[in-house]
């Protein structure tokens, strides 16, 4: 059997090289753009389902599922002392450090970071039961 090498035009080569050089964030943005604007949606296995030709290269960078989460205290609410106790127990921080952390509540106030989703959701529920506003990212 003889091997034949397929020739590609420069435009296709350049497009392929650009896609391969993308960061994960850029690949995700491209995926979102193709889905919203052109109706091209990635299949569950990472392949791309398309209506037209030459769009299979977009599947080159599958998006990974997030495994580490951050618990962010947006507002401690009316029960500041209870929130401090929960934060202290969860982080192992001293009373003074836990108090400072709780008092700095806002969009950048990470109570705990890099934890599994289950642990983050449990902590969020516990804090919200005491009146805090919490987000998991």
N, C-alpha and C positions, 0 to 999 in steps of 0.2 A: 504494500500500500504506500502510496506517496502522500507526503504531508503537504498541505497547501497552507500558506500563510495569508491570512486575510489582510488586505490593505484598508486603512481607515483614512478618511480625509483629515486635514489639519484641524478643521473646526471641531470634529468629534474628539480628536486626540487632546486638544486644548481643554475642551469641556471635561473630559474624563480626568485629566490631570488636576483641574481645579477642584473637582469633587473629591478626589482622593486626598488632596491637601487640606480639606476642611477640618475645623475643630469639631468636637462633638456638639457644641452649642450651635455652630453654623449649620451643621447637618440637620439638627432639630428644627431650626428656623426654616431651612429649605423644605423639610418635610411638611411643616405646617403651611407654608406658602403653597406648595403643590396641591395639598389637600383643599385648602380654602379657595384658591383662585382657579385651579384647573381640575379639581375633583379627582386627583390621583391620590389614593390612600394606601399606606403601607399595610401589608397583610400581617397577621399575627406572627408568622415565621420570619419576618424581617424582609420578605420579598415585597416588591411593589406591584400593585395591581393597576394596570393602566388601560386607557381606552385607545391610546395612540402608540406609534412605534418609537423606539430609541429613548425610552425613559427608564429603562431598567437600571441604569447606573446610579440612580438616586438612592438605592438600597445599600450602597457601599458602606455606610456608617449607621448601623442600627442603634437606636437609642436605648441606653441601659436603664433599668428600673432602679430608682433610688432606694438605698438600704439604710442609710444613716440619716437621722433627723435631728433637728434642733427644737428645743422647747423655748418659746419666747414669751416673756411676761409683758403683755401690752399695758395692763393696768392692774394694780393689786386690789382695788375695790375697797370696801368698808372694813374688812377684817384683816388689817395689815399684820397683826401679831400671828394669826393663824397661818397666813401665807408665809411669813418668815419661818415658822416652825416646819412647814412642809418643805420649803426650799433648803433649809438647814439639813433636814433629814435626807433629802434626795442628793444633795451635793457633798455633804460631809464638811461643809464650811463652818467656820466659827460663827457664833451668834452675831458679832459685829459685822463680819463679811456678808452673812446672809441678809442682815438688815440693810446694809449698803446696796446689795444687789437688788433687793425688792424695791427700795426707794428709787432706784434708777430705772424703774419700769418704763418701757417704751419700745419702739420698733426694733431697736438694736440690743435689747436686754435678753441675752441668751442665759437661761437658767441652767440648761444642760445641753450639750451638743454632741453629735456623733453617736446617738443611741438608736437602738432598734425601734421600729414603728410602734410595736406593742407597748414598750416601756414609755415612749413619748406620749402615746394616747392615754395611758393609765395616769401619768403625771398630770396631763392636761385636765382630765376628768376630776382628779383630786383637787386641783387648784380651782377649777371652775365651781365645784361644789361649795367652796368657801367664798365665792364671789369674785374671784379674779377673772380677768380677761386674758386668755392665753391662745397662742397660735403655735402650730407645729409646721415647720418648714423643712 
